[in-house]
Amino acid sequence: MENLNLLMLFIALTAVGVIIQAGMMTGMYLAVRKISARMEALAAEVKSKVLPTAELAHSMLTELKPRIETIVSNASESSTLARAQMQRLDATLSDLLDRTRLQVVRADELVSRTLDRVEDTTEMVHKTVMSPVRQLSGLVAGLTTGLEFLLGARRRRDGAHAAHDEMFI
């Protein structure tokens, strides 16, 4: 029973860990999505302000080219880092799930072996203790009945008690 409680506790802790990790992944996804929306808004703003006229566009593009390259480079690095982090997180979660499955299998085998041993012990106690106790109880019951019969016969001879029907089976 204690092993079952430990198993349930282990499963509950594992579930909490998986839920926490799912929350972390969701938070990371939302952060990346928010950054992506900001980048798209920034890109749209740059397009609307930079391209109205050809002359302004050329001079602004010349001025903003390094900044845009930095932004694109940063976005590329951010997406690469985010992808690498997601891959690491996926590998970690896969490893955790594999280990959890292994531990659950081990716990199941442990509980099965324990239950088998309890059944074997119960059977052994029944054979070694209960059977002799029943035999001894039957012997004592037989001796008690025999003594009652003999004592009852002696009393009848002495005339101490009135005659009554006795039956011995």
C-alpha positions in Angstrom: 0.0 0.0 0.0 2.9 2.3 0.8 4.5 1.5 -2.5 1.2 2.4 -4.2 1.2 5.8 -2.4 4.8 6.4 -3.4 3.9 5.5 -7.0 0.9 7.9 -7.0 3.2 10.6 -5.5 5.8 10.0 -8.1 3.2 10.2 -10.9 1.7 13.4 -9.4 5.2 15.0 -9.2 6.0 14.0 -12.7 2.6 15.4 -13.9 3.4 18.7 -12.1 6.8 18.8 -13.8 5.4 18.2 -17.2 2.7 20.9 -16.6 5.4 23.4 -15.5 7.5 22.6 -18.6 4.4 23.0 -20.8 3.8 26.4 -19.2 7.4 27.4 -19.9 7.1 26.3 -23.5 3.9 28.3 -23.9 5.5 31.4 -22.4 8.5 31.1 -24.8 6.1 30.6 -27.7 4.1 33.8 -26.7 7.3 35.8 -26.2 8.6 34.8 -29.7 5.2 35.6 -31.2 5.1 39.0 -29.5 8.6 39.8 -30.7 7.7 38.7 -34.2 4.6 40.9 -34.2 6.8 43.8 -33.0 9.2 43.1 -35.8 6.4 43.0 -38.4 5.0 46.3 -37.1 8.4 47.9 -37.2 9.0 46.7 -40.7 5.6 48.0 -41.8 6.3 51.4 -40.2 9.7 51.6 -41.9 8.1 50.8 -45.3 5.4 53.4 -44.9 7.7 56.2 -43.8 10.7 55.3 -45.9 9.2 54.8 -49.4 7.0 57.8 -50.0 9.3 59.5 -52.4 12.2 58.1 -54.4 14.6 60.8 -53.3 13.8 60.4 -49.6 13.7 56.7 -50.0 17.2 56.5 -51.5 18.8 58.7 -48.8 16.9 57.1 -46.0 17.7 53.6 -47.2 21.3 54.6 -47.4 21.1 55.9 -43.8 19.0 53.0 -42.4 20.7 50.2 -44.3 23.1 49.3 -41.4 20.3 49.6 -38.9 18.0 47.4 -40.9 20.8 44.9 -41.4 21.4 44.9 -37.7 17.7 44.4 -37.0 17.5 41.5 -39.6 20.7 40.1 -38.2 19.3 40.3 -34.7 16.0 38.8 -35.8 17.9 36.0 -37.5 20.0 35.3 -34.5 17.0 35.5 -32.2 15.1 33.0 -34.3 18.2 30.8 -34.5 18.5 31.0 -30.7 14.8 30.4 -30.2 15.0 27.3 -32.5 18.0 26.0 -30.7 16.3 26.5 -27.3 13.2 24.8 -28.5 15.3 21.8 -29.7 17.1 21.6 -26.4 13.7 21.8 -24.6 12.3 19.1 -26.8 15.3 16.9 -26.2 15.0 17.5 -22.4 11.3 16.8 -22.4 11.8 13.6 -24.5 14.6 12.5 -22.1 12.3 13.3 -19.1 9.4 11.4 -20.6 11.7 8.4 -21.4 13.0 8.3 -17.8 9.5 8.7 -16.4 8.3 5.8 -18.5 11.3 3.7 -17.3 10.6 4.6 -13.7 6.9 3.8 -14.0 7.8 0.4 -15.5 10.3 -0.2 -12.6 7.7 0.8 -10.1 5.1 -1.4 -11.7 7.5 -4.4 -11.6 8.4 -3.6 -7.9 4.7 -3.5 -7.0 4.0 -6.7 -8.9 6.9 -8.5 -7.2 5.8 -7.2 -3.8 2.2 -8.4 -4.3 3.5 -11.9 -5.5 5.6 -12.1 -2.3 2.7 -11.1 -0.1 0.6 -13.8 -1.8 3.3 -16.4 -1.3 3.8 -15.4 2.3 0.0 -15.6 3.0 -0.1 -19.0 1.4 2.9 -20.2 3.5 1.4 -18.8 6.7 -1.9 -20.6 5.9 -0.1 -23.9 5.3 2.4 -23.7 8.2 0.3 -22.0 10.9 -3.4 -22.2 10.1 -3.6 -25.9 9.2 -1.9 -27.0 12.4 -4.0 -24.7 14.5 -7.2 -26.1 12.9 -5.9 -29.6 13.5 -5.1 -28.8 17.2 -8.5 -27.1 17.6 -10.2 -30.2 16.2 -8.2 -32.4 18.6 -9.0 -30.2 21.6 -12.7 -30.2 20.6 -12.6 -34.0 20.4 -10.9 -34.4 23.8 -13.3 -31.9 25.4 -16.3 -33.8 24.0 -14.8 -37.1 25.2 -14.1 -35.8 28.7 -17.6 -34.3 28.9 -19.0 -37.7 27.9 -16.8 -39.6 30.5 -17.6 -37.1 33.3 -21.2 -37.2 32.4 -21.2 -41.1 32.6 -19.4 -41.0 36.0 -22.0 -38.6 37.4 -24.8 -40.8 36.2 -23.2 -43.7 38.1 -22.9 -41.6 41.2 -26.6 -40.6 40.9 -25.7 -36.9 41.3 -27.6 -35.8 38.2 -31.0 -36.8 36.8 -30.9 -38.8 33.6 -30.8 -36.7 30.4 -30.4 -37.6 26.8 -26.8 -37.5 25.6 -25.8 -37.9 22.0 -22.2 -38.4 20.8 -21.6 -37.8 17.1 
